[in-house]
Amino acid sequence: MITKNFTAVDENLEQVINLIHTQIPSSCPEEILNKIDLAVEEIYVNISHYAYKDKTGDALINCSFEENTLEVQFIDSGIKFNPLEKADPDITAPLEERDIGGLGIFLTKKFMDSVNYEYKDNKNVLTIKKRID
């Protein structure tokens, strides 16, 4: 497992993705890699934009690849927020009738094999897993 702490700002997104890529086998199909990247971007950008309101905080990333499964854990000490409690957007509704927000976590839940949230020790902990064969 690798662990790294990042200042939760958009400018560090590429470094977060690069760190996670170091744990992904080179044989990973591009389609799966794109889904992982989308999920990572969604979660990390939400932390950088919303977790600390008008302040800047940290995002701790734990990442491992074991038994053909990538596991990435995002930990922040920002505002308590469980994105999994948000109702899935109605993707069948016309664009002008859709509520803003929620599509990114919806896609994350669809693309990952599991997405779990817990609030532990005054920290948000969001864990995603994706099997890569």
C-alpha positions as CSV (number, residue, x, y, z in Angstrom):
1,M,0.0,0.0,0.0
2,I,1.1,3.5,-0.7
3,T,0.0,6.5,1.2
4,K,0.4,10.2,0.4
5,N,-1.1,13.4,1.7
6,F,-2.0,16.1,-0.7
7,T,-3.2,19.7,-0.3
8,A,-6.8,19.4,-1.6
9,V,-6.5,21.8,-4.5
10,D,-7.4,21.1,-8.1
11,E,-3.8,21.6,-9.2
12,N,-2.8,18.3,-7.4
13,L,-5.3,16.2,-9.3
14,E,-2.8,15.0,-11.8
15,Q,-0.4,14.0,-9.0
16,V,-3.1,12.0,-7.3
17,I,-4.0,10.2,-10.6
18,N,-0.3,9.5,-11.3
19,L,0.1,8.1,-7.7
20,I,-2.8,5.7,-8.3
21,H,-1.5,4.7,-11.7
22,T,1.7,3.4,-10.0
23,Q,-0.4,0.7,-8.4
24,I,-2.3,-0.3,-11.6
25,P,-0.8,-3.1,-13.7
26,S,0.3,-2.0,-17.2
27,S,-2.0,-4.7,-18.6
28,C,-5.1,-2.8,-17.3
29,P,-7.5,-2.3,-20.2
30,E,-7.9,1.4,-21.2
31,E,-11.7,1.3,-20.7
32,I,-11.2,0.3,-17.0
33,L,-8.4,2.8,-16.5
34,N,-10.7,5.6,-17.9
35,K,-13.4,4.5,-15.4
36,I,-10.9,4.6,-12.5
37,D,-9.6,8.0,-13.6
38,L,-13.2,9.4,-13.7
39,A,-14.0,8.1,-10.3
40,V,-10.8,9.4,-8.8
41,E,-11.3,12.8,-10.4
42,E,-14.9,13.0,-9.1
43,I,-14.0,12.2,-5.6
44,Y,-10.8,14.2,-5.3
45,V,-12.4,17.3,-6.9
46,N,-15.4,17.1,-4.6
47,I,-13.0,17.1,-1.7
48,S,-11.0,20.1,-3.1
49,H,-14.2,22.1,-3.8
50,Y,-16.5,21.3,-0.9
51,A,-14.9,19.6,2.1
52,Y,-13.3,22.6,3.6
53,K,-15.6,25.4,2.5
54,D,-13.5,28.5,1.9
55,K,-10.4,27.0,3.5
56,T,-7.8,24.6,2.2
57,G,-7.3,21.3,3.8
58,D,-5.7,17.9,3.0
59,A,-6.7,14.8,1.2
60,L,-4.9,11.6,2.3
61,I,-4.8,8.9,-0.4
62,N,-4.2,5.2,0.4
63,C,-3.9,3.0,-2.6
64,S,-3.1,-0.7,-3.0
65,F,-3.4,-3.4,-5.6
66,E,-3.9,-6.9,-4.2
67,E,-5.5,-10.1,-5.5
68,N,-6.3,-8.3,-8.8
69,T,-8.2,-5.5,-7.0
70,L,-7.4,-1.9,-6.9
71,E,-8.4,-0.2,-3.7
72,V,-8.2,3.6,-3.2
73,Q,-9.2,5.3,0.0
74,F,-9.8,9.1,0.2
75,I,-9.6,10.6,3.7
76,D,-10.3,14.2,4.6
77,S,-11.1,16.0,7.8
78,G,-13.5,18.4,6.2
79,I,-17.3,18.8,6.6
80,K,-19.0,15.4,7.3
81,F,-20.6,14.3,4.0
82,N,-21.7,11.0,2.7
83,P,-22.0,11.3,-1.0
84,L,-23.7,7.9,-1.2
85,E,-26.8,9.2,0.6
86,K,-27.6,11.5,-2.3
87,A,-30.3,10.2,-4.5
88,D,-29.2,9.1,-8.0
89,P,-30.0,11.6,-10.7
90,D,-32.9,10.9,-13.1
91,I,-30.8,10.4,-16.2
92,T,-33.9,9.8,-18.3
93,A,-35.3,13.3,-17.6
94,P,-34.6,16.1,-20.2
95,L,-31.5,18.1,-19.4
96,E,-33.4,21.3,-18.5
97,E,-35.4,19.3,-15.9
98,R,-32.5,17.6,-14.2
99,D,-31.2,18.8,-10.8
100,I,-27.6,20.0,-10.7
101,G,-25.0,17.6,-9.1
102,G,-24.9,14.0,-8.4
103,L,-23.9,12.6,-11.8
104,G,-20.3,12.1,-10.9
105,I,-20.9,10.0,-7.8
106,F,-23.6,8.1,-9.7
107,L,-21.1,7.2,-12.4
108,T,-18.5,6.3,-9.8
109,K,-21.0,3.9,-8.2
110,K,-21.7,2.4,-11.7
111,F,-18.1,2.1,-12.7
112,M,-16.5,0.8,-9.5
113,D,-17.1,-2.7,-8.0
114,S,-17.7,-1.1,-4.6
115,V,-17.9,2.3,-3.1
116,N,-18.1,2.7,0.7
117,Y,-18.3,5.6,3.0
118,E,-17.7,5.9,6.7
119,Y,-17.1,8.7,9.1
120,K,-14.3,7.7,11.5
121,D,-12.3,9.7,14.0
122,N,-13.8,13.0,12.6
123,K,-12.8,12.1,9.1
124,N,-14.6,11.3,5.9
125,V,-13.3,8.0,4.5
126,L,-14.5,7.0,1.0
127,T,-13.2,3.8,-0.4
128,I,-13.5,2.6,-4.0
129,K,-12.5,-0.9,-5.3
130,K,-12.2,-2.1,-8.9
131,R,-11.2,-5.6,-10.0
132,I,-8.7,-5.7,-12.8
133,D,-8.1,-9.0,-14.5
